[in-house]
Amino acid sequence: MRRFTTIVLCCVLLFTTARLDAWGGEGHQVVALIAEERLTEAAKSGIHELLGDDVNISDAEIASWADQIKRQRRRTSPWHYVNIPLEAAGYDPKRDGKDGNNIIERIGSFETLLADRSKPKEARSEALKFLVHLVGDVHQPLHCVERNGDKGGNSCQVFMPEQKGKATNLHKVWDTTLLRSFISRTRIAEYSLGLSKQVSEEQENAWSSGDAIAWANESKGVAEKSVYPGVPEGEVTRLNEKYVKDSQPVIEQQLERGGVRLAVVLNRAFATTRPTTQP
């Protein structure tokens, strides 16, 4: 009986962990690879100092580290998302903040920690790995919204156009299913480079401003405009080919935005001379 209970508990933990993963491992690597194209020498040096000479932020074990450690540190799970109501104008810390246990607050706190060279190397290394992951997460639209308690689409059951068998949930579709279909058999490095090259100078300049609050509100807006329309509430829906086709430029732009902004955050944190805040 004890063995059966343990097995059931493990299955529950794995399920609750999996439902909060964003972009899957592929998406997080894509964001990191796009960011690596834009890192300063100071940032590259700082990253290797913390992670090792042969370790890059786009390595699978780094890009997905924050998801893996949720199995041991359950308290970190809420750091990966923020539940902004779909009908709300935007993020409200009193309503959505959960006393700082949300993705917006954690991105800010981990950047501050990473930039503080007086902190222990181990703490800064973990802050770096959290940032690599969470900046990707905040650009997955369903990590920044909730429609009538659906937990970012987790309780919204859907089928892909040709899918047979059991339904999946909308959150997983936007995490992994759609992106994997776009990548197909292309190597992740090649796919990422293609996305990176199509970012215009105008886009890069525009995306390089703002903070985690603005990014989360932007993602929430993407969900409102491109994720939920065509997916009725309270019923199992089969997505059509148009929905899949229309989602590709949306997802790819979110990955591009995430990569550009991750580079901004890391370049700022590893800057040799940090700007002085004016009173």
C-alpha positions in Angstrom: 0.0 0.0 0.0 2.8 2.4 0.9 4.5 1.6 -2.4 1.3 2.4 -4.3 0.8 5.7 -2.5 4.4 6.7 -3.3 3.9 5.9 -7.0 0.7 7.9 -7.1 2.3 10.9 -5.3 5.2 10.9 -7.8 2.8 10.9 -10.7 0.9 13.8 -9.2 4.2 15.8 -8.7 5.3 15.1 -12.2 2.0 16.2 -13.7 1.8 19.4 -11.7 5.4 20.2 -12.7 4.9 19.5 -16.3 1.8 21.7 -16.6 3.8 24.8 -15.7 6.7 24.3 -18.1 6.8 27.0 -20.8 8.0 26.5 -24.4 9.4 23.1 -23.6 13.1 22.6 -23.7 13.2 23.6 -27.4 11.7 27.0 -26.9 14.0 27.9 -24.0 17.0 26.9 -26.1 15.8 29.0 -29.0 15.4 32.1 -26.7 18.9 31.5 -25.3 20.5 31.0 -28.7 18.9 34.3 -29.9 20.3 36.0 -26.8 23.8 34.6 -27.3 24.0 36.4 -30.7 23.7 39.7 -28.8 25.8 39.2 -25.7 28.6 41.6 -24.9 32.1 40.3 -24.2 31.6 41.3 -20.5 28.4 39.2 -20.4 30.0 36.2 -22.1 33.0 36.4 -19.7 30.7 36.7 -16.7 28.6 33.7 -17.8 31.6 31.5 -18.3 33.0 32.6 -14.9 29.8 31.4 -13.2 28.9 28.3 -15.3 32.2 27.1 -16.6 34.3 27.7 -19.7 32.6 25.1 -21.8 29.0 25.9 -20.7 26.6 28.1 -22.5 23.2 29.5 -21.5 21.7 27.7 -24.5 22.8 24.3 -23.3 19.7 22.2 -22.5 20.7 21.6 -18.9 21.0 25.4 -18.3 18.0 26.6 -20.3 15.7 24.1 -18.6 17.3 24.0 -15.2 14.6 26.0 -13.5 12.0 23.5 -14.6 14.0 20.6 -13.4 14.6 21.9 -9.9 10.9 22.4 -9.3 10.7 18.7 -8.4 12.9 19.4 -5.4 11.9 23.0 -4.7 8.2 23.1 -5.0 8.1 26.7 -3.7 9.7 27.9 -7.0 6.8 26.8 -9.1 4.8 30.1 -8.8 7.9 32.0 -10.0 7.3 30.8 -13.5 4.0 32.6 -14.2 1.6 35.3 -13.2 -2.2 35.0 -13.4 -3.5 38.3 -14.9 -7.2 38.0 -15.5 -8.0 38.0 -19.2 -10.6 40.8 -18.7 -8.2 43.0 -16.8 -6.3 45.9 -18.3 -3.0 44.6 -17.0 -0.9 43.4 -14.1 -2.0 44.5 -10.6 0.5 43.6 -7.9 -2.2 43.6 -5.2 -4.5 41.3 -7.2 -1.9 39.2 -9.0 1.4 39.5 -7.1 1.1 36.6 -4.6 3.5 38.4 -2.2 6.3 38.5 -4.8 5.9 34.8 -5.8 5.4 35.5 -9.5 7.5 35.7 -12.6 7.5 39.5 -12.8 9.0 40.1 -9.3 11.4 37.2 -9.6 12.9 38.4 -12.9 13.7 41.7 -11.2 15.1 40.2 -8.0 17.3 37.7 -9.9 18.8 40.4 -12.1 19.6 42.4 -9.0 21.2 39.4 -7.4 23.2 38.5 -10.5 24.5 42.0 -10.8 25.8 42.1 -7.2 29.3 40.8 -7.3 29.5 40.7 -3.6 27.1 37.8 -3.5 28.4 34.2 -3.4 29.2 32.6 -6.8 26.6 29.8 -6.3 23.8 32.3 -5.6 24.7 34.3 -8.7 25.0 31.2 -10.8 21.5 30.1 -9.8 20.2 33.7 -10.4 21.6 33.5 -13.9 20.0 30.1 -14.7 16.6 31.4 -13.3 16.9 34.5 -15.5 17.7 32.5 -18.7 14.5 30.5 -18.1 12.1 33.0 -16.6 12.7 35.6 -19.3 11.7 32.9 -21.8 8.6 32.0 -19.7 7.3 35.5 -19.5 7.1 35.6 -23.3 4.9 32.4 -23.4 1.4 34.1 -23.5 -0.3 31.6 -21.4 2.1 32.1 -18.5 0.8 35.7 -18.0 -3.0 35.2 -18.2 -5.9 33.3 -16.8 -9.4 33.0 -18.3 -12.0 32.4 -15.6 -9.6 30.3 -13.5 -8.3 28.1 -16.3 -4.7 28.3 -15.1 -3.3 29.7 -18.3 -5.2 27.3 -20.5 -4.4 24.2 -18.5 -8.0 23.3 -17.9 -9.0 24.1 -21.5 -9.1 20.8 -23.5 -8.3 20.9 -27.2 -7.4 18.7 -30.1 -4.8 19.6 -32.8 -6.3 19.3 -36.4 -5.2 15.8 -37.0 -4.9 14.6 -33.4 -6.5 11.3 -32.4 -7.0 9.7 -29.0 -7.2 11.9 -25.9 -7.5 15.7 -25.9 -4.6 17.8 -24.7 -4.7 21.2 -23.0 -4.3 24.6 -24.6 -1.3 25.4 -22.4 0.7 22.4 -23.6 -0.2 23.2 -27.2 1.4 26.6 -26.9 4.2 25.3 -24.8 5.5 22.6 -27.1 3.1 21.1 -29.7 2.9 24.1 -32.0 6.6 25.0 -31.8 7.8 21.4 -32.4 5.6 21.3 -35.5 7.3 24.5 -36.8 10.8 23.3 -36.0 10.1 19.9 -37.4 13.4 18.3 -38.5 15.3 21.5 -38.6 18.2 21.7 -36.1 17.4 24.0 -33.2 20.6 26.0 -33.8 19.6 26.6 -37.4 16.0 27.4 -36.6 17.1 29.9 -33.9 19.6 31.6 -36.2 16.9 32.0 -38.8 14.7 33.8 -36.3 17.6 35.9 -35.0 18.4 37.1 -38.5 14.9 38.2 -39.3 14.8 40.6 -36.3 15.1 44.1 -37.8 17.1 46.9 -36.1 13.9 48.8 -35.5 12.3 45.8 -33.8 15.4 45.2 -31.7 15.5 48.8 -30.5 11.8 48.8 -29.7 12.0 45.4 -27.8 15.1 46.4 -25.8 13.1 48.8 -23.6 10.6 48.1 -20.9 10.6 45.8 -17.9 9.1 42.5 -16.8 5.7 44.2 -16.1 5.5 45.5 -19.6 6.6 42.1 -21.1 4.0 40.3 -19.0 1.2 42.7 -20.1 2.4 42.4 -23.7 2.1 38.6 -23.4 -1.3 38.8 -21.8 -2.3 40.9 -24.8 -1.0 38.3 -27.2 -3.1 35.7 -25.4 -6.2 37.9 -25.7 -5.7 38.6 -29.4 -4.2 35.3 -30.7 -4.5 32.4 -28.3 -8.1 32.4 -26.9 -10.1 33.6 -29.9 -11.5 30.5 -31.7 -11.2 28.4 -28.5 -14.6 28.5 -26.8 -14.7 28.4 -23.1 -16.1 25.3 -21.3 -16.0 22.9 -24.2 -13.5 20.6 -26.0 -12.4 22.2 -29.2 -10.6 20.9 -32.3 -8.2 23.6 -33.5 -8.3 24.2 -37.2 -5.4 24.6 -39.7 -5.9 28.3 -39.8 -5.4 28.6 -36.1 -2.1 26.6 -36.4 -0.9 28.7 -39.3 -1.8 32.0 -37.7 0.0 30.9 -34.5 3.4 30.5 -36.1 4.4 34.2 -36.6 3.0 34.9 -33.1 5.0 32.3 -31.4 8.2 33.0 -33.4 7.9 36.7 -32.6 7.5 36.0 -28.9 10.7 33.8 -29.0 12.5 36.6 -30.8 11.4 39.2 -28.3 12.4 36.8 -25.4 15.9 36.4 -26.9 16.5 40.1 -27.5 15.3 41.0 -24.0 17.3 38.2 -22.3 20.4 39.6 -23.9 19.5 43.1 -22.6 19.0 41.8 -19.1 22.3 39.8 -19.0 24.3 42.5 -20.7 23.0 45.0 -18.1 23.7 42.6 -15.2 27.3 41.9 -16.3 28.1 45.5 -17.3 31.6 46.5 -16.0 30.3 49.9 -15.0 26.7 50.0 -13.9 24.8 53.3 -14.4 24.2 55.3 -11.3 20.5 55.8 -10.4 19.6 59.4 -10.2 17.6 60.6 -7.1 
